[in-house]
Amino acid sequence: MELTSGIFKVAENIYENNKGSILRTIIYTIGHFAIAISVLMLVSDVSFKVAMTDAIVEPIANSVWYFVLDKWWASRSKN
């Protein structure tokens, strides 16, 4: 029980300290899913299933990159 409450406390602290970056990252990722699916279906003429798979896997990596970039950018703009 103590381990579980500790994990939730850590997650809550991470969320509270990064609320703005996390929200922007989520919005970016959702938009990227929609755009990637549309482009893949139109340009590559692939099925929705294939487009959706690619459009989900690739943006997850991009969203991690964006989060790191946003945290770095925010830390530099405070100075």
C-alpha positions as a Markdown table, in Angstrom:
| # | Residue | x | y | z |
|---|---|---|---|---|
| 1 | Met | 0.0 | 0.0 | 0.0 |
| 2 | Glu | 2.8 | 2.4 | 0.9 |
| 3 | Leu | 4.5 | 1.7 | -2.5 |
| 4 | Thr | 1.4 | 2.5 | -4.4 |
| 5 | Ser | 0.7 | 5.7 | -2.5 |
| 6 | Gly | 4.3 | 6.7 | -3.1 |
| 7 | Ile | 4.0 | 6.1 | -6.9 |
| 8 | Phe | 0.8 | 8.2 | -7.0 |
| 9 | Lys | 2.5 | 11.0 | -5.0 |
| 10 | Val | 5.5 | 11.0 | -7.4 |
| 11 | Ala | 3.1 | 11.1 | -10.5 |
| 12 | Glu | 1.2 | 13.9 | -8.9 |
| 13 | Asn | 4.4 | 15.9 | -8.3 |
| 14 | Ile | 5.5 | 15.3 | -11.9 |
| 15 | Tyr | 2.1 | 16.5 | -13.2 |
| 16 | Glu | 2.0 | 19.6 | -11.0 |
| 17 | Asn | 5.5 | 20.6 | -11.9 |
| 18 | Asn | 4.9 | 20.1 | -15.7 |
| 19 | Lys | 1.2 | 20.8 | -16.2 |
| 20 | Gly | 1.6 | 23.3 | -19.1 |
| 21 | Ser | 4.2 | 21.1 | -20.9 |
| 22 | Ile | 2.1 | 18.0 | -20.5 |
| 23 | Leu | -1.1 | 19.7 | -21.8 |
| 24 | Arg | 0.7 | 21.1 | -24.8 |
| 25 | Thr | 2.3 | 17.7 | -25.5 |
| 26 | Ile | -1.1 | 15.9 | -25.4 |
| 27 | Ile | -2.7 | 18.4 | -27.7 |
| 28 | Tyr | 0.2 | 18.2 | -30.1 |
| 29 | Thr | 0.1 | 14.4 | -30.1 |
| 30 | Ile | -3.6 | 14.2 | -30.8 |
| 31 | Gly | -3.2 | 16.7 | -33.7 |
| 32 | His | -0.3 | 14.8 | -35.0 |
| 33 | Phe | -2.3 | 11.5 | -35.0 |
| 34 | Ala | -5.1 | 13.1 | -37.1 |
| 35 | Ile | -2.7 | 14.8 | -39.6 |
| 36 | Ala | -0.5 | 11.7 | -40.0 |
| 37 | Ile | -3.5 | 9.4 | -40.7 |
| 38 | Ser | -4.9 | 11.8 | -43.3 |
| 39 | Val | -1.5 | 12.4 | -45.0 |
| 40 | Leu | -0.6 | 8.7 | -45.1 |
| 41 | Met | -4.0 | 7.7 | -46.6 |
| 42 | Leu | -3.9 | 10.5 | -49.2 |
| 43 | Val | -0.2 | 10.4 | -50.2 |
| 44 | Ser | 0.7 | 6.7 | -49.7 |
| 45 | Asp | -2.7 | 5.2 | -50.5 |
| 46 | Val | -2.6 | 2.9 | -47.6 |
| 47 | Ser | -5.5 | 1.5 | -45.6 |
| 48 | Phe | -6.9 | 3.3 | -42.5 |
| 49 | Lys | -5.6 | 0.5 | -40.3 |
| 50 | Val | -2.0 | 0.8 | -41.6 |
| 51 | Ala | -2.1 | 4.6 | -41.5 |
| 52 | Met | -3.5 | 4.6 | -38.0 |
| 53 | Thr | -0.7 | 2.2 | -36.8 |
| 54 | Asp | 2.0 | 4.3 | -38.2 |
| 55 | Ala | 0.4 | 7.5 | -37.1 |
| 56 | Ile | 0.3 | 6.4 | -33.5 |
| 57 | Val | 3.7 | 4.8 | -33.2 |
| 58 | Glu | 5.7 | 7.6 | -34.8 |
| 59 | Pro | 4.1 | 10.5 | -32.9 |
| 60 | Ile | 4.6 | 8.8 | -29.5 |
| 61 | Ala | 8.4 | 9.2 | -30.2 |
| 62 | Asn | 7.8 | 12.7 | -31.4 |
| 63 | Ser | 5.8 | 13.6 | -28.3 |
| 64 | Val | 8.6 | 12.5 | -26.0 |
| 65 | Trp | 11.0 | 14.6 | -28.1 |
| 66 | Tyr | 8.6 | 17.6 | -27.9 |
| 67 | Phe | 8.3 | 17.3 | -24.1 |
| 68 | Val | 12.0 | 17.4 | -23.7 |
| 69 | Leu | 12.4 | 20.3 | -26.1 |
| 70 | Asp | 9.6 | 22.3 | -24.5 |
| 71 | Lys | 11.1 | 21.8 | -21.0 |
| 72 | Trp | 14.5 | 22.9 | -22.3 |
| 73 | Trp | 13.0 | 25.9 | -24.2 |
| 74 | Ala | 11.0 | 27.0 | -21.1 |
| 75 | Ser | 14.1 | 26.8 | -18.9 |
| 76 | Arg | 16.1 | 28.9 | -21.3 |
| 77 | Ser | 13.3 | 31.6 | -21.7 |
| 78 | Lys | 13.1 | 32.2 | -18.0 |
| 79 | Asn | 16.6 | 33.7 | -18.0 |
